Amino acid sequence: MEREKRAFIEQHKLIHLAASRPLHRRMPDGIQAGMTHALVGEYQNPENQNLYTVPETTLEKLAAEVAKKLDTPVMRVVGNPRMR
């Protein structure tokens, strides 16, 4: 896949800026930490940062909450909206 990407970039004379790479290389991963904080940080267990207790909800409500937190008008979700 990497070879195909490089060929496409070269063929179309594109410039690829990977500005997020340093954030992904940090420990913990800066992108992952930021997304976790933004989406479920309030549910994080203070004694174990890898454990989250998210209240039961429906897929529809969860998608609406994520869309609101990400400030996006579009959220694509697959599954029964009433599923818990």
mmCIF file of the N, C-alpha and C atoms, coordinates in Angstrom:
data_MODEL
# 
_entry.id   MODEL 
# 
loop_
_atom_site.group_PDB 
_atom_site.id 
_atom_site.type_symbol 
_atom_site.label_atom_id 
_atom_site.label_alt_id 
_atom_site.label_comp_id 
_atom_site.label_asym_id 
_atom_site.label_entity_id 
_atom_site.label_seq_id 
_atom_site.pdbx_PDB_ins_code 
_atom_site.Cartn_x 
_atom_site.Cartn_y 
_atom_site.Cartn_z 
_atom_site.occupancy 
_atom_site.B_iso_or_equiv 
_atom_site.pdbx_formal_charge 
_atom_site.auth_seq_id 
_atom_site.auth_comp_id 
_atom_site.auth_asym_id 
_atom_site.auth_atom_id 
_atom_site.pdbx_PDB_model_num 
ATOM 1   N N  . MET A 1 1  ? 0.819   -1.195 0.000   1.00 0.00 ? 1  MET A N  1 
ATOM 2   C CA . MET A 1 1  ? 0.000   0.000  0.000   1.00 0.00 ? 1  MET A CA 1 
ATOM 3   C C  . MET A 1 1  ? 0.864   1.261  0.000   1.00 0.00 ? 1  MET A C  1 
ATOM 4   N N  . GLU A 1 2  ? 1.926   1.241  0.769   1.00 0.00 ? 2  GLU A N  1 
ATOM 5   C CA . GLU A 1 2  ? 2.811   2.407  0.841   1.00 0.00 ? 2  GLU A CA 1 
ATOM 6   C C  . GLU A 1 2  ? 3.375   2.746  -0.538  1.00 0.00 ? 2  GLU A C  1 
ATOM 7   N N  . ARG A 1 3  ? 3.717   1.744  -1.312  1.00 0.00 ? 3  ARG A N  1 
ATOM 8   C CA . ARG A 1 3  ? 4.260   1.959  -2.656  1.00 0.00 ? 3  ARG A CA 1 
ATOM 9   C C  . ARG A 1 3  ? 3.232   2.632  -3.553  1.00 0.00 ? 3  ARG A C  1 
ATOM 10  N N  . GLU A 1 4  ? 1.966   2.190  -3.430  1.00 0.00 ? 4  GLU A N  1 
ATOM 11  C CA . GLU A 1 4  ? 0.890   2.778  -4.231  1.00 0.00 ? 4  GLU A CA 1 
ATOM 12  C C  . GLU A 1 4  ? 0.677   4.245  -3.864  1.00 0.00 ? 4  GLU A C  1 
ATOM 13  N N  . LYS A 1 5  ? 0.738   4.533  -2.585  1.00 0.00 ? 5  LYS A N  1 
ATOM 14  C CA . LYS A 1 5  ? 0.574   5.924  -2.137  1.00 0.00 ? 5  LYS A CA 1 
ATOM 15  C C  . LYS A 1 5  ? 1.678   6.807  -2.700  1.00 0.00 ? 5  LYS A C  1 
ATOM 16  N N  . ARG A 1 6  ? 2.902   6.324  -2.583  1.00 0.00 ? 6  ARG A N  1 
ATOM 17  C CA . ARG A 1 6  ? 4.040   7.097  -3.093  1.00 0.00 ? 6  ARG A CA 1 
ATOM 18  C C  . ARG A 1 6  ? 3.912   7.341  -4.592  1.00 0.00 ? 6  ARG A C  1 
ATOM 19  N N  . ALA A 1 7  ? 3.514   6.319  -5.331  1.00 0.00 ? 7  ALA A N  1 
ATOM 20  C CA . ALA A 1 7  ? 3.350   6.451  -6.784  1.00 0.00 ? 7  ALA A CA 1 
ATOM 21  C C  . ALA A 1 7  ? 2.278   7.487  -7.108  1.00 0.00 ? 7  ALA A C  1 
ATOM 22  N N  . PHE A 1 8  ? 1.169   7.470  -6.386  1.00 0.00 ? 8  PHE A N  1 
ATOM 23  C CA . PHE A 1 8  ? 0.089   8.430  -6.600  1.00 0.00 ? 8  PHE A CA 1 
ATOM 24  C C  . PHE A 1 8  ? 0.575   9.853  -6.322  1.00 0.00 ? 8  PHE A C  1 
ATOM 25  N N  . ILE A 1 9  ? 1.285   10.015 -5.219  1.00 0.00 ? 9  ILE A N  1 
ATOM 26  C CA . ILE A 1 9  ? 1.809   11.332 -4.839  1.00 0.00 ? 9  ILE A CA 1 
ATOM 27  C C  . ILE A 1 9  ? 2.763   11.859 -5.906  1.00 0.00 ? 9  ILE A C  1 
ATOM 28  N N  . GLU A 1 10 ? 3.666   11.003 -6.362  1.00 0.00 ? 10 GLU A N  1 
ATOM 29  C CA . GLU A 1 10 ? 4.637   11.413 -7.376  1.00 0.00 ? 10 GLU A CA 1 
ATOM 30  C C  . GLU A 1 10 ? 3.951   11.711 -8.713  1.00 0.00 ? 10 GLU A C  1 
ATOM 31  N N  . GLN A 1 11 ? 3.014   10.852 -9.109  1.00 0.00 ? 11 GLN A N  1 
ATOM 32  C CA . GLN A 1 11 ? 2.318   11.027 -10.382 1.00 0.00 ? 11 GLN A CA 1 
ATOM 33  C C  . GLN A 1 11 ? 1.562   12.357 -10.428 1.00 0.00 ? 11 GLN A C  1 
ATOM 34  N N  . HIS A 1 12 ? 0.957   12.740 -9.338  1.00 0.00 ? 12 HIS A N  1 
ATOM 35  C CA . HIS A 1 12 ? 0.139   13.955 -9.308  1.00 0.00 ? 12 HIS A CA 1 
ATOM 36  C C  . HIS A 1 12 ? 0.894   15.160 -8.743  1.00 0.00 ? 12 HIS A C  1 
ATOM 37  N N  . LYS A 1 13 ? 2.204   14.960 -8.514  1.00 0.00 ? 13 LYS A N  1 
ATOM 38  C CA . LYS A 1 13 ? 3.073   16.037 -8.026  1.00 0.00 ? 13 LYS A CA 1 
ATOM 39  C C  . LYS A 1 13 ? 2.494   16.703 -6.772  1.00 0.00 ? 13 LYS A C  1 
ATOM 40  N N  . LEU A 1 14 ? 2.116   15.856 -5.809  1.00 0.00 ? 14 LEU A N  1 
ATOM 41  C CA . LEU A 1 14 ? 1.536   16.327 -4.559  1.00 0.00 ? 14 LEU A CA 1 
ATOM 42  C C  . LEU A 1 14 ? 2.606   16.481 -3.487  1.00 0.00 ? 14 LEU A C  1 
ATOM 43  N N  . ILE A 1 15 ? 2.287   17.243 -2.485  1.00 0.00 ? 15 ILE A N  1 
ATOM 44  C CA . ILE A 1 15 ? 3.147   17.382 -1.314  1.00 0.00 ? 15 ILE A CA 1 
ATOM 45  C C  . ILE A 1 15 ? 2.384   16.813 -0.140  1.00 0.00 ? 15 ILE A C  1 
ATOM 46  N N  . HIS A 1 16 ? 3.028   15.928 0.593   1.00 0.00 ? 16 HIS A N  1 
ATOM 47  C CA . HIS A 1 16 ? 2.384   15.289 1.730   1.00 0.00 ? 16 HIS A CA 1 
ATOM 48  C C  . HIS A 1 16 ? 3.035   15.789 3.011   1.00 0.00 ? 16 HIS A C  1 
ATOM 49  N N  . LEU A 1 17 ? 2.255   16.471 3.833   1.00 0.00 ? 17 LEU A N  1 
ATOM 50  C CA . LEU A 1 17 ? 2.750   16.955 5.119   1.00 0.00 ? 17 LEU A CA 1 
ATOM 51  C C  . LEU A 1 17 ? 2.164   16.077 6.219   1.00 0.00 ? 17 LEU A C  1 
ATOM 52  N N  . ALA A 1 18 ? 3.004   15.409 6.939   1.00 0.00 ? 18 ALA A N  1 
ATOM 53  C CA . ALA A 1 18 ? 2.555   14.537 8.027   1.00 0.00 ? 18 ALA A CA 1 
ATOM 54  C C  . ALA A 1 18 ? 2.808   15.241 9.354   1.00 0.00 ? 18 ALA A C  1 
ATOM 55  N N  . ALA A 1 19 ? 2.070   16.303 9.579   1.00 0.00 ? 19 ALA A N  1 
ATOM 56  C CA . ALA A 1 19 ? 2.279   17.124 10.766  1.00 0.00 ? 19 ALA A CA 1 
ATOM 57  C C  . ALA A 1 19 ? 1.892   16.417 12.057  1.00 0.00 ? 19 ALA A C  1 
ATOM 58  N N  . SER A 1 20 ? 1.064   15.399 11.969  1.00 0.00 ? 20 SER A N  1 
ATOM 59  C CA . SER A 1 20 ? 0.617   14.727 13.188  1.00 0.00 ? 20 SER A CA 1 
ATOM 60  C C  . SER A 1 20 ? 1.569   13.628 13.655  1.00 0.00 ? 20 SER A C  1 
ATOM 61  N N  . ARG A 1 21 ? 2.543   13.258 12.839  1.00 0.00 ? 21 ARG A N  1 
ATOM 62  C CA . ARG A 1 21 ? 3.440   12.157 13.217  1.00 0.00 ? 21 ARG A CA 1 
ATOM 63  C C  . ARG A 1 21 ? 4.129   12.349 14.562  1.00 0.00 ? 21 ARG A C  1 
ATOM 64  N N  . PRO A 1 22 ? 4.665   13.547 14.845  1.00 0.00 ? 22 PRO A N  1 
ATOM 65  C CA . PRO A 1 22 ? 5.294   13.710 16.167  1.00 0.00 ? 22 PRO A CA 1 
ATOM 66  C C  . PRO A 1 22 ? 4.319   13.489 17.319  1.00 0.00 ? 22 PRO A C  1 
ATOM 67  N N  . LEU A 1 23 ? 3.068   13.869 17.124  1.00 0.00 ? 23 LEU A N  1 
ATOM 68  C CA . LEU A 1 23 ? 2.075   13.655 18.180  1.00 0.00 ? 23 LEU A CA 1 
ATOM 69  C C  . LEU A 1 23 ? 1.777   12.174 18.371  1.00 0.00 ? 23 LEU A C  1 
ATOM 70  N N  . HIS A 1 24 ? 1.790   11.407 17.276  1.00 0.00 ? 24 HIS A N  1 
ATOM 71  C CA . HIS A 1 24 ? 1.542   9.972  17.383  1.00 0.00 ? 24 HIS A CA 1 
ATOM 72  C C  . HIS A 1 24 ? 2.728   9.250  18.015  1.00 0.00 ? 24 HIS A C  1 
ATOM 73  N N  . ARG A 1 25 ? 3.917   9.810  17.887  1.00 0.00 ? 25 ARG A N  1 
ATOM 74  C CA . ARG A 1 25 ? 5.116   9.144  18.410  1.00 0.00 ? 25 ARG A CA 1 
ATOM 75  C C  . ARG A 1 25 ? 5.328   9.377  19.904  1.00 0.00 ? 25 ARG A C  1 
ATOM 76  N N  . ARG A 1 26 ? 4.625   10.367 20.447  1.00 0.00 ? 26 ARG A N  1 
ATOM 77  C CA . ARG A 1 26 ? 4.752   10.647 21.874  1.00 0.00 ? 26 ARG A CA 1 
ATOM 78  C C  . ARG A 1 26 ? 4.189   9.496  22.697  1.00 0.00 ? 26 ARG A C  1 
ATOM 79  N N  . MET A 1 27 ? 4.642   9.385  23.921  1.00 0.00 ? 27 MET A N  1 
ATOM 80  C CA . MET A 1 27 ? 4.088   8.397  24.843  1.00 0.00 ? 27 MET A CA 1 
ATOM 81  C C  . MET A 1 27 ? 3.509   9.151  26.024  1.00 0.00 ? 27 MET A C  1 
ATOM 82  N N  . PRO A 1 28 ? 2.215   9.172  26.236  1.00 0.00 ? 28 PRO A N  1 
ATOM 83  C CA . PRO A 1 28 ? 1.218   8.506  25.393  1.00 0.00 ? 28 PRO A CA 1 
ATOM 84  C C  . PRO A 1 28 ? 1.005   9.248  24.073  1.00 0.00 ? 28 PRO A C  1 
ATOM 85  N N  . ASP A 1 29 ? 0.411   8.559  23.126  1.00 0.00 ? 29 ASP A N  1 
ATOM 86  C CA . ASP A 1 29 ? 0.102   9.113  21.808  1.00 0.00 ? 29 ASP A CA 1 
ATOM 87  C C  . ASP A 1 29 ? -0.729  10.388 21.992  1.00 0.00 ? 29 ASP A C  1 
ATOM 88  N N  . GLY A 1 30 ? -0.222  11.513 21.500  1.00 0.00 ? 30 GLY A N  1 
ATOM 89  C CA . GLY A 1 30 ? -0.887  12.799 21.681  1.00 0.00 ? 30 GLY A CA 1 
ATOM 90  C C  . GLY A 1 30 ? -2.250  12.890 21.036  1.00 0.00 ? 30 GLY A C  1 
ATOM 91  N N  . ILE A 1 31 ? -2.426  12.296 19.861  1.00 0.00 ? 31 ILE A N  1 
ATOM 92  C CA . ILE A 1 31 ? -3.721  12.314 19.173  1.00 0.00 ? 31 ILE A CA 1 
ATOM 93  C C  . ILE A 1 31 ? -4.723  11.469 19.957  1.00 0.00 ? 31 ILE A C  1 
ATOM 94  N N  . GLN A 1 32 ? -4.298  10.273 20.320  1.00 0.00 ? 32 GLN A N  1 
ATOM 95  C CA . GLN A 1 32 ? -5.180  9.383  21.072  1.00 0.00 ? 32 GLN A CA 1 
ATOM 96  C C  . GLN A 1 32 ? -5.571  10.012 22.409  1.00 0.00 ? 32 GLN A C  1 
ATOM 97  N N  . ALA A 1 33 ? -4.622  10.601 23.094  1.00 0.00 ? 33 ALA A N  1 
ATOM 98  C CA . ALA A 1 33 ? -4.909  11.224 24.391  1.00 0.00 ? 33 ALA A CA 1 
ATOM 99  C C  . ALA A 1 33 ? -5.891  12.374 24.235  1.00 0.00 ? 33 ALA A C  1 
ATOM 100 N N  . GLY A 1 34 ? -5.710  13.192 23.199  1.00 0.00 ? 34 GLY A N  1 
ATOM 101 C CA . GLY A 1 34 ? -6.619  14.313 22.972  1.00 0.00 ? 34 GLY A CA 1 
ATOM 102 C C  . GLY A 1 34 ? -8.029  13.861 22.629  1.00 0.00 ? 34 GLY A C  1 
ATOM 103 N N  . MET A 1 35 ? -8.145  12.867 21.756  1.00 0.00 ? 35 MET A N  1 
ATOM 104 C CA . MET A 1 35 ? -9.466  12.356 21.387  1.00 0.00 ? 35 MET A CA 1 
ATOM 105 C C  . MET A 1 35 ? -10.137 11.690 22.590  1.00 0.00 ? 35 MET A C  1 
ATOM 106 N N  . THR A 1 36 ? -9.369  10.940 23.349  1.00 0.00 ? 36 THR A N  1 
ATOM 107 C CA . THR A 1 36 ? -9.917  10.288 24.539  1.00 0.00 ? 36 THR A CA 1 
ATOM 108 C C  . THR A 1 36 ? -10.435 11.335 25.519  1.00 0.00 ? 36 THR A C  1 
ATOM 109 N N  . HIS A 1 37 ? -9.636  12.358 25.750  1.00 0.00 ? 37 HIS A N  1 
ATOM 110 C CA . HIS A 1 37 ? -10.041 13.419 26.669  1.00 0.00 ? 37 HIS A CA 1 
ATOM 111 C C  . HIS A 1 37 ? -11.314 14.108 26.173  1.00 0.00 ? 37 HIS A C  1 
ATOM 112 N N  . ALA A 1 38 ? -11.366 14.406 24.892  1.00 0.00 ? 38 ALA A N  1 
ATOM 113 C CA . ALA A 1 38 ? -12.517 15.118 24.331  1.00 0.00 ? 38 ALA A CA 1 
ATOM 114 C C  . ALA A 1 38 ? -13.786 14.276 24.341  1.00 0.00 ? 38 ALA A C  1 
ATOM 115 N N  . LEU A 1 39 ? -13.656 12.981 24.087  1.00 0.00 ? 39 LEU A N  1 
ATOM 116 C CA . LEU A 1 39 ? -14.847 12.142 23.923  1.00 0.00 ? 39 LEU A CA 1 
ATOM 117 C C  . LEU A 1 39 ? -15.315 11.460 25.196  1.00 0.00 ? 39 LEU A C  1 
ATOM 118 N N  . VAL A 1 40 ? -14.389 10.931 25.983  1.00 0.00 ? 40 VAL A N  1 
ATOM 119 C CA . VAL A 1 40 ? -14.802 10.140 27.157  1.00 0.00 ? 40 VAL A CA 1 
ATOM 120 C C  . VAL A 1 40 ? -14.019 10.482 28.419  1.00 0.00 ? 40 VAL A C  1 
ATOM 121 N N  . GLY A 1 41 ? -13.300 11.583 28.393  1.00 0.00 ? 41 GLY A N  1 
ATOM 122 C CA . GLY A 1 41 ? -12.473 11.951 29.536  1.00 0.00 ? 41 GLY A CA 1 
ATOM 123 C C  . GLY A 1 41 ? -13.227 12.018 30.848  1.00 0.00 ? 41 GLY A C  1 
ATOM 124 N N  . GLU A 1 42 ? -14.472 12.456 30.793  1.00 0.00 ? 42 GLU A N  1 
ATOM 125 C CA . GLU A 1 42 ? -15.255 12.578 32.030  1.00 0.00 ? 42 GLU A CA 1 
ATOM 126 C C  . GLU A 1 42 ? -15.587 11.230 32.651  1.00 0.00 ? 42 GLU A C  1 
ATOM 127 N N  . TYR A 1 43 ? -15.440 10.152 31.877  1.00 0.00 ? 43 TYR A N  1 
ATOM 128 C CA . TYR A 1 43 ? -15.760 8.819  32.369  1.00 0.00 ? 43 TYR A CA 1 
ATOM 129 C C  . TYR A 1 43 ? -14.509 8.049  32.813  1.00 0.00 ? 43 TYR A C  1 
ATOM 130 N N  . GLN A 1 44 ? -13.351 8.691  32.732  1.00 0.00 ? 44 GLN A N  1 
ATOM 131 C CA . GLN A 1 44 ? -12.090 8.018  33.048  1.00 0.00 ? 44 GLN A CA 1 
ATOM 132 C C  . GLN A 1 44 ? -11.978 7.758  34.548  1.00 0.00 ? 44 GLN A C  1 
ATOM 133 N N  . ASN A 1 45 ? -11.521 6.565  34.871  1.00 0.00 ? 45 ASN A N  1 
ATOM 134 C CA . ASN A 1 45 ? -11.305 6.182  36.260  1.00 0.00 ? 45 ASN A CA 1 
ATOM 135 C C  . ASN A 1 45 ? -10.040 6.880  36.753  1.00 0.00 ? 45 ASN A C  1 
ATOM 136 N N  . PRO A 1 46 ? -10.115 7.678  37.832  1.00 0.00 ? 46 PRO A N  1 
ATOM 137 C CA . PRO A 1 46 ? -8.935  8.410  38.290  1.00 0.00 ? 46 PRO A CA 1 
ATOM 138 C C  . PRO A 1 46 ? -7.807  7.502  38.779  1.00 0.00 ? 46 PRO A C  1 
ATOM 139 N N  . GLU A 1 47 ? -8.134  6.267  39.164  1.00 0.00 ? 47 GLU A N  1 
ATOM 140 C CA . GLU A 1 47 ? -7.116  5.340  39.660  1.00 0.00 ? 47 GLU A CA 1 
ATOM 141 C C  . GLU A 1 47 ? -6.490  4.504  38.546  1.00 0.00 ? 47 GLU A C  1 
ATOM 142 N N  . ASN A 1 48 ? -7.171  4.388  37.408  1.00 0.00 ? 48 ASN A N  1 
ATOM 143 C CA . ASN A 1 48 ? -6.676  3.608  36.277  1.00 0.00 ? 48 ASN A CA 1 
ATOM 144 C C  . ASN A 1 48 ? -7.057  4.347  35.001  1.00 0.00 ? 48 ASN A C  1 
ATOM 145 N N  . GLN A 1 49 ? -6.098  5.041  34.389  1.00 0.00 ? 49 GLN A N  1 
ATOM 146 C CA . GLN A 1 49 ? -6.387  5.874  33.223  1.00 0.00 ? 49 GLN A CA 1 
ATOM 147 C C  . GLN A 1 49 ? -6.809  5.090  31.991  1.00 0.00 ? 49 GLN A C  1 
ATOM 148 N N  . ASN A 1 50 ? -6.677  3.760  32.026  1.00 0.00 ? 50 ASN A N  1 
ATOM 149 C CA . ASN A 1 50 ? -7.101  2.936  30.892  1.00 0.00 ? 50 ASN A CA 1 
ATOM 150 C C  . ASN A 1 50 ? -8.501  2.373  31.079  1.00 0.00 ? 50 ASN A C  1 
ATOM 151 N N  . LEU A 1 51 ? -9.175  2.769  32.154  1.00 0.00 ? 51 LEU A N  1 
ATOM 152 C CA . LEU A 1 51 ? -10.504 2.248  32.451  1.00 0.00 ? 51 LEU A CA 1 
ATOM 153 C C  . LEU A 1 51 ? -11.520 3.381  32.405  1.00 0.00 ? 51 LEU A C  1 
ATOM 154 N N  . TYR A 1 52 ? -12.615 3.155  31.700  1.00 0.00 ? 52 TYR A N  1 
ATOM 155 C CA . TYR A 1 52 ? -13.681 4.138  31.565  1.00 0.00 ? 52 TYR A CA 1 
ATOM 156 C C  . TYR A 1 52 ? -15.003 3.488  31.936  1.00 0.00 ? 52 TYR A C  1 
ATOM 157 N N  . THR A 1 53 ? -15.834 4.210  32.657  1.00 0.00 ? 53 THR A N  1 
ATOM 158 C CA . THR A 1 53 ? -17.170 3.737  32.990  1.00 0.00 ? 53 THR A CA 1 
ATOM 159 C C  . THR A 1 53 ? -18.150 4.669  32.298  1.00 0.00 ? 53 THR A C  1 
ATOM 160 N N  . VAL A 1 54 ? -18.660 4.210  31.178  1.00 0.00 ? 54 VAL A N  1 
ATOM 161 C CA . VAL A 1 54 ? -19.575 5.009  30.362  1.00 0.00 ? 54 VAL A CA 1 
ATOM 162 C C  . VAL A 1 54 ? -20.991 4.547  30.680  1.00 0.00 ? 54 VAL A C  1 
ATOM 163 N N  . PRO A 1 55 ? -21.880 5.468  31.045  1.00 0.00 ? 55 PRO A N  1 
ATOM 164 C CA . PRO A 1 55 ? -23.257 5.079  31.345  1.00 0.00 ? 55 PRO A CA 1 
ATOM 165 C C  . PRO A 1 55 ? -23.930 4.431  30.133  1.00 0.00 ? 55 PRO A C  1 
ATOM 166 N N  . GLU A 1 56 ? -24.816 3.497  30.406  1.00 0.00 ? 56 GLU A N  1 
ATOM 167 C CA . GLU A 1 56 ? -25.536 2.835  29.320  1.00 0.00 ? 56 GLU A CA 1 
ATOM 168 C C  . GLU A 1 56 ? -26.361 3.862  28.554  1.00 0.00 ? 56 GLU A C  1 
ATOM 169 N N  . THR A 1 57 ? -26.355 3.713  27.243  1.00 0.00 ? 57 THR A N  1 
ATOM 170 C CA . THR A 1 57 ? -27.098 4.626  26.374  1.00 0.00 ? 57 THR A CA 1 
ATOM 171 C C  . THR A 1 57 ? -27.428 3.883  25.090  1.00 0.00 ? 57 THR A C  1 
ATOM 172 N N  . THR A 1 58 ? -28.131 4.539  24.199  1.00 0.00 ? 58 THR A N  1 
ATOM 173 C CA . THR A 1 58 ? -28.416 3.937  22.895  1.00 0.00 ? 58 THR A CA 1 
ATOM 174 C C  . THR A 1 58 ? -27.343 4.388  21.906  1.00 0.00 ? 58 THR A C  1 
ATOM 175 N N  . LEU A 1 59 ? -27.231 3.657  20.818  1.00 0.00 ? 59 LEU A N  1 
ATOM 176 C CA . LEU A 1 59 ? -26.290 4.028  19.770  1.00 0.00 ? 59 LEU A CA 1 
ATOM 177 C C  . LEU A 1 59 ? -26.623 5.416  19.237  1.00 0.00 ? 59 LEU A C  1 
ATOM 178 N N  . GLU A 1 60 ? -27.899 5.705  19.087  1.00 0.00 ? 60 GLU A N  1 
ATOM 179 C CA . GLU A 1 60 ? -28.334 7.007  18.581  1.00 0.00 ? 60 GLU A CA 1 
ATOM 180 C C  . GLU A 1 60 ? -27.873 8.151  19.488  1.00 0.00 ? 60 GLU A C  1 
ATOM 181 N N  . LYS A 1 61 ? -28.063 7.988  20.790  1.00 0.00 ? 61 LYS A N  1 
ATOM 182 C CA . LYS A 1 61 ? -27.655 9.027  21.741  1.00 0.00 ? 61 LYS A CA 1 
ATOM 183 C C  . LYS A 1 61 ? -26.138 9.152  21.819  1.00 0.00 ? 61 LYS A C  1 
ATOM 184 N N  . LEU A 1 62 ? -25.459 8.024  21.747  1.00 0.00 ? 62 LEU A N  1 
ATOM 185 C CA . LEU A 1 62 ? -23.993 8.049  21.774  1.00 0.00 ? 62 LEU A CA 1 
ATOM 186 C C  . LEU A 1 62 ? -23.445 8.789  20.557  1.00 0.00 ? 62 LEU A C  1 
ATOM 187 N N  . ALA A 1 63 ? -24.004 8.493  19.384  1.00 0.00 ? 63 ALA A N  1 
ATOM 188 C CA . ALA A 1 63 ? -23.568 9.169  18.156  1.00 0.00 ? 63 ALA A CA 1 
ATOM 189 C C  . ALA A 1 63 ? -23.834 10.670 18.237  1.00 0.00 ? 63 ALA A C  1 
ATOM 190 N N  . ALA A 1 64 ? -24.983 11.050 18.779  1.00 0.00 ? 64 ALA A N  1 
ATOM 191 C CA . ALA A 1 64 ? -25.316 12.476 18.912  1.00 0.00 ? 64 ALA A CA 1 
ATOM 192 C C  . ALA A 1 64 ? -24.341 13.163 19.871  1.00 0.00 ? 64 ALA A C  1 
ATOM 193 N N  . GLU A 1 65 ? -23.978 12.482 20.955  1.00 0.00 ? 65 GLU A N  1 
ATOM 194 C CA . GLU A 1 65 ? -23.039 13.048 21.924  1.00 0.00 ? 65 GLU A CA 1 
ATOM 195 C C  . GLU A 1 65 ? -21.654 13.224 21.304  1.00 0.00 ? 65 GLU A C  1 
ATOM 196 N N  . VAL A 1 66 ? -21.198 12.229 20.564  1.00 0.00 ? 66 VAL A N  1 
ATOM 197 C CA . VAL A 1 66 ? -19.889 12.314 19.910  1.00 0.00 ? 66 VAL A CA 1 
ATOM 198 C C  . VAL A 1 66 ? -19.887 13.431 18.872  1.00 0.00 ? 66 VAL A C  1 
ATOM 199 N N  . ALA A 1 67 ? -20.953 13.523 18.077  1.00 0.00 ? 67 ALA A N  1 
ATOM 200 C CA . ALA A 1 67 ? -21.050 14.579 17.058  1.00 0.00 ? 67 ALA A CA 1 
ATOM 201 C C  . ALA A 1 67 ? -21.003 15.961 17.706  1.00 0.00 ? 67 ALA A C  1 
ATOM 202 N N  . LYS A 1 68 ? -21.692 16.109 18.819  1.00 0.00 ? 68 LYS A N  1 
ATOM 203 C CA . LYS A 1 68 ? -21.706 17.400 19.514  1.00 0.00 ? 68 LYS A CA 1 
ATOM 204 C C  . LYS A 1 68 ? -20.307 17.728 20.052  1.00 0.00 ? 68 LYS A C  1 
ATOM 205 N N  . LYS A 1 69 ? -19.644 16.736 20.660  1.00 0.00 ? 69 LYS A N  1 
ATOM 206 C CA . LYS A 1 69 ? -18.318 16.971 21.231  1.00 0.00 ? 69 LYS A CA 1 
ATOM 207 C C  . LYS A 1 69 ? -17.281 17.286 20.152  1.00 0.00 ? 69 LYS A C  1 
ATOM 208 N N  . LEU A 1 70 ? -17.453 16.709 18.984  1.00 0.00 ? 70 LEU A N  1 
ATOM 209 C CA . LEU A 1 70 ? -16.526 16.962 17.881  1.00 0.00 ? 70 LEU A CA 1 
ATOM 210 C C  . LEU A 1 70 ? -16.958 18.155 17.029  1.00 0.00 ? 70 LEU A C  1 
ATOM 211 N N  . ASP A 1 71 ? -18.085 18.731 17.379  1.00 0.00 ? 71 ASP A N  1 
ATOM 212 C CA . ASP A 1 71 ? -18.627 19.886 16.656  1.00 0.00 ? 71 ASP A CA 1 
ATOM 213 C C  . ASP A 1 71 ? -18.731 19.599 15.161  1.00 0.00 ? 71 ASP A C  1 
ATOM 214 N N  . THR A 1 72 ? -19.366 18.474 14.842  1.00 0.00 ? 72 THR A N  1 
ATOM 215 C CA . THR A 1 72 ? -19.547 18.093 13.443  1.00 0.00 ? 72 THR A CA 1 
ATOM 216 C C  . THR A 1 72 ? -21.029 17.871 13.158  1.00 0.00 ? 72 THR A C  1 
ATOM 217 N N  . PRO A 1 73 ? -21.524 18.373 12.039  1.00 0.00 ? 73 PRO A N  1 
ATOM 218 C CA . PRO A 1 73 ? -22.929 18.167 11.704  1.00 0.00 ? 73 PRO A CA 1 
ATOM 219 C C  . PRO A 1 73 ? -23.196 16.786 11.097  1.00 0.00 ? 73 PRO A C  1 
ATOM 220 N N  . VAL A 1 74 ? -22.140 16.044 10.785  1.00 0.00 ? 74 VAL A N  1 
ATOM 221 C CA . VAL A 1 74 ? -22.302 14.757 10.118  1.00 0.00 ? 74 VAL A CA 1 
ATOM 222 C C  . VAL A 1 74 ? -21.654 13.657 10.951  1.00 0.00 ? 74 VAL A C  1 
ATOM 223 N N  . MET A 1 75 ? -22.430 12.599 11.204  1.00 0.00 ? 75 MET A N  1 
ATOM 224 C CA . MET A 1 75 ? -21.914 11.454 11.934  1.00 0.00 ? 75 MET A CA 1 
ATOM 225 C C  . MET A 1 75 ? -22.503 10.215 11.280  1.00 0.00 ? 75 MET A C  1 
ATOM 226 N N  . ARG A 1 76 ? -21.647 9.359  10.763  1.00 0.00 ? 76 ARG A N  1 
ATOM 227 C CA . ARG A 1 76 ? -22.127 8.139  10.125  1.00 0.00 ? 76 ARG A CA 1 
ATOM 228 C C  . ARG A 1 76 ? -21.999 6.995  11.121  1.00 0.00 ? 76 ARG A C  1 
ATOM 229 N N  . VAL A 1 77 ? -23.104 6.325  11.358  1.00 0.00 ? 77 VAL A N  1 
ATOM 230 C CA . VAL A 1 77 ? -23.152 5.244  12.332  1.00 0.00 ? 77 VAL A CA 1 
ATOM 231 C C  . VAL A 1 77 ? -23.820 4.040  11.681  1.00 0.00 ? 77 VAL A C  1 
ATOM 232 N N  . VAL A 1 78 ? -23.308 2.858  11.959  1.00 0.00 ? 78 VAL A N  1 
ATOM 233 C CA . VAL A 1 78 ? -23.887 1.636  11.404  1.00 0.00 ? 78 VAL A CA 1 
ATOM 234 C C  . VAL A 1 78 ? -24.450 0.817  12.555  1.00 0.00 ? 78 VAL A C  1 
ATOM 235 N N  . GLY A 1 79 ? -25.700 0.432  12.441  1.00 0.00 ? 79 GLY A N  1 
ATOM 236 C CA . GLY A 1 79 ? -26.326 -0.398 13.473  1.00 0.00 ? 79 GLY A CA 1 
ATOM 237 C C  . GLY A 1 79 ? -27.708 0.118  13.826  1.00 0.00 ? 79 GLY A C  1 
ATOM 238 N N  . ASN A 1 80 ? -28.371 -0.631 14.639  1.00 0.00 ? 80 ASN A N  1 
ATOM 239 C CA . ASN A 1 80 ? -29.703 -0.265 15.111  1.00 0.00 ? 80 ASN A CA 1 
ATOM 240 C C  . ASN A 1 80 ? -29.583 0.910  16.065  1.00 0.00 ? 80 ASN A C  1 
ATOM 241 N N  . PRO A 1 81 ? -30.198 2.063  15.766  1.00 0.00 ? 81 PRO A N  1 
ATOM 242 C CA . PRO A 1 81 ? -30.066 3.249  16.611  1.00 0.00 ? 81 PRO A CA 1 
ATOM 243 C C  . PRO A 1 81 ? -30.548 3.039  18.052  1.00 0.00 ? 81 PRO A C  1 
ATOM 244 N N  . ARG A 1 82 ? -31.460 2.073  18.256  1.00 0.00 ? 82 ARG A N  1 
ATOM 245 C CA . ARG A 1 82 ? -31.980 1.818  19.602  1.00 0.00 ? 82 ARG A CA 1 
ATOM 246 C C  . ARG A 1 82 ? -31.131 0.816  20.385  1.00 0.00 ? 82 ARG A C  1 
ATOM 247 N N  . MET A 1 83 ? -30.120 0.252  19.722  1.00 0.00 ? 83 MET A N  1 
ATOM 248 C CA . MET A 1 83 ? -29.271 -0.734 20.377  1.00 0.00 ? 83 MET A CA 1 
ATOM 249 C C  . MET A 1 83 ? -28.550 -0.088 21.575  1.00 0.00 ? 83 MET A C  1 
ATOM 250 N N  . ARG A 1 84 ? -28.470 -0.806 22.669  1.00 0.00 ? 84 ARG A N  1 
ATOM 251 C CA . ARG A 1 84 ? -27.781 -0.320 23.869  1.00 0.00 ? 84 ARG A CA 1 
ATOM 252 C C  . ARG A 1 84 ? -26.375 -0.843 23.877  1.00 0.00 ? 84 ARG A C  1 
# 
